[in-house]
Amino acid sequence: MAFDYKKEYKDFYQPKNKPEIITIPKMKFIAVNGKGDPNDANGEYSKSITLLYGVAYTLKMSYKTDYKIEGFFQYVVPPLEGFWWIEGLKGMDYRRKDDFSFISLIRVPDFISKDNVDWAITQVSQKKNMDYSNVYYMTYDEGLVVQCMHIGPYDDEPRTVNEMTKFVYDNGYEHDFSSRHHHEIYIGDPRKASPEKLKTIIRHPIKK
């Protein structure tokens, strides 16, 4: 059976719909940077998702090719994630979607290296006759955060964020957006789920 990160790391991918404080360890990702309204069907965000999944599934299915990745085991592609921010602003302003900057990302197993990602980019670019070079390999040590499962439409996220903020200050912490960002992890497929049933993990960086 393929290794499923959502099931094996429930603390990271199945939190409760109440705020909690947790430390996230260093992980490996493939990522794409961009700007603009995520609801724009022809915008940079939509294109970033296409690029990410192309590389993610090329890596996942590499065992069926002549290219062998050391330490490889079969796995389920982890959920799509996103870091979001507005230049010059600490936190988020959901009304200013055109001003959003983002990093779209998908976690990859620890056995995946930059060389493996570079191979996958070349492979999928040739197969799809499309430029995937905006995808890059990154590691990220997220550290101390407050997180909560938000259930419902994305535009209702401020309600959950307000609960998280109150929880942070009630427990002697404060936000730490100096070098980290608003973080979302998308559980399930938003194309198939109705808006009121969407599940999004929200994480905010904090410090004592």
C-alpha positions in Angstrom: 0.0 0.0 0.0 1.3 3.4 -0.9 2.5 5.7 2.0 0.0 8.4 2.7 1.3 11.5 4.5 -2.2 12.6 5.5 -2.8 9.4 7.3 0.7 8.9 8.8 1.1 12.4 10.0 -2.3 13.3 11.4 -0.9 16.1 13.6 0.1 18.0 10.4 -2.7 17.1 8.1 -5.8 16.3 10.2 -5.9 19.0 13.0 -9.1 19.8 14.8 -11.3 22.7 13.9 -10.0 24.4 17.1 -6.7 26.3 17.3 -3.7 24.5 18.5 0.0 25.3 18.9 2.5 22.9 17.2 6.1 22.8 15.9 6.4 21.8 12.2 9.7 20.2 11.3 11.8 20.8 8.2 10.3 19.3 5.0 11.1 19.1 1.3 8.9 20.6 -1.4 8.5 21.5 -5.0 7.3 25.1 -5.4 6.3 27.8 -7.8 6.2 31.6 -7.0 3.6 34.0 -8.4 1.3 36.9 -7.8 -2.3 37.9 -8.3 -5.9 36.8 -7.6 -6.1 33.1 -7.1 -9.7 33.1 -8.5 -8.4 34.2 -11.9 -8.8 31.1 -14.1 -6.0 32.3 -16.4 -3.8 33.8 -13.6 -0.5 32.8 -12.3 -1.9 30.8 -9.4 -3.9 28.5 -11.7 -0.9 27.9 -13.9 1.3 27.2 -10.8 -1.0 24.3 -9.9 -0.7 22.7 -13.3 3.1 23.0 -13.2 3.3 21.5 -9.7 1.2 18.5 -10.3 3.0 17.7 -13.6 6.3 17.5 -11.7 4.8 15.8 -8.6 3.3 13.0 -10.6 6.4 12.6 -12.7 8.4 12.0 -9.5 5.7 9.7 -8.1 5.7 7.5 -11.2 9.4 7.5 -11.7 9.7 3.9 -10.6 8.0 2.9 -13.9 10.9 4.4 -15.9 14.6 3.6 -16.3 15.3 6.5 -13.9 15.8 5.1 -10.4 15.6 7.2 -7.2 17.6 5.9 -4.3 15.5 5.0 -1.4 12.2 5.3 -3.4 9.0 3.9 -2.0 5.5 4.3 -3.4 3.5 7.1 -1.9 0.4 9.2 -2.3 1.1 12.8 -3.6 0.6 15.0 -0.5 -1.9 17.9 -0.6 -1.4 21.2 -2.3 -0.2 24.0 0.0 0.3 27.7 -0.3 2.1 30.6 1.4 0.3 33.9 0.9 1.2 37.5 1.7 0.9 41.1 0.6 4.0 43.1 0.3 4.4 45.5 3.3 1.6 43.9 5.3 1.8 41.6 8.3 -0.9 39.0 8.1 -3.6 38.9 5.3 -6.2 41.2 3.8 -8.7 39.0 2.0 -10.2 42.0 0.1 -6.9 42.7 -1.7 -6.7 39.5 -3.8 -5.0 41.3 -6.7 -2.2 42.2 -4.4 -1.5 38.6 -3.3 1.9 37.1 -3.6 2.2 33.4 -3.2 4.3 30.3 -3.2 2.4 27.2 -4.3 4.0 24.0 -3.1 3.6 20.3 -2.7 5.6 18.2 -0.2 7.9 15.5 -1.6 9.4 12.6 0.3 12.7 13.0 2.0 14.4 10.7 -0.5 13.7 13.2 -3.3 16.7 15.4 -4.1 17.1 18.6 -6.2 18.7 16.4 -8.9 15.5 14.2 -8.9 13.3 17.3 -9.3 15.5 18.7 -12.1 15.1 15.3 -13.9 11.3 15.4 -13.5 11.1 18.9 -14.8 13.0 17.9 -17.9 10.9 14.8 -18.4 7.5 16.4 -18.1 8.6 19.4 -20.2 9.5 17.1 -23.0 6.4 14.9 -22.6 3.9 17.8 -22.4 5.8 20.1 -24.8 5.4 22.8 -22.1 7.9 24.8 -20.0 8.0 23.6 -16.4 11.2 25.4 -15.5 9.4 27.7 -13.0 9.1 24.7 -10.6 11.9 24.5 -8.1 13.1 22.3 -5.2 13.0 23.8 -1.7 13.3 22.9 2.0 11.4 24.7 4.6 11.7 24.6 8.4 8.4 26.1 9.5 8.9 25.9 13.2 6.4 27.1 15.8 2.9 27.9 14.5 -0.8 28.1 15.5 -2.9 25.9 13.2 -6.6 25.2 12.8 -8.8 23.3 10.3 -11.1 25.8 8.6 -14.3 24.2 7.2 -16.2 26.3 4.7 -15.6 28.7 1.9 -12.2 30.4 1.5 -13.8 33.8 1.9 -15.0 32.8 5.4 -11.4 32.2 6.6 -11.2 35.5 8.5 -13.6 34.0 11.1 -11.2 31.1 11.8 -8.2 33.5 11.7 -9.8 35.7 14.3 -10.2 32.6 16.6 -6.6 31.7 16.0 -5.4 35.2 16.9 -7.3 35.3 20.1 -6.0 31.8 21.0 -2.4 33.0 20.3 -2.5 36.0 22.6 -4.6 34.2 25.3 -1.8 31.7 25.6 1.1 34.1 25.8 2.3 34.1 22.2 2.3 36.6 19.4 2.4 36.4 15.6 5.8 36.3 13.9 5.3 37.4 10.2 8.8 38.9 10.0 10.1 36.1 7.7 7.2 33.6 7.5 3.8 33.8 5.9 0.1 32.9 6.1 0.0 29.2 5.3 -2.8 27.1 3.8 -3.0 23.4 3.2 -5.9 22.2 1.0 -7.4 18.9 2.1 -9.6 17.3 -0.6 -10.4 18.6 -4.1 -12.1 22.0 -4.2 -13.4 21.1 -7.7 -15.5 18.3 -6.2 -16.5 19.6 -2.7 -19.2 22.1 -2.1 -18.0 25.4 -0.6 -19.5 24.8 2.8 -17.6 21.4 3.0 -14.1 22.7 1.9 -11.4 21.8 4.4 -8.4 24.1 4.6 -5.6 23.9 7.3 -4.6 27.5 8.2 -1.2 28.1 9.9 0.3 31.3 11.2 3.8 31.7 12.5 4.1 32.6 16.2 6.7 33.2 18.9 6.6 33.7 22.7 
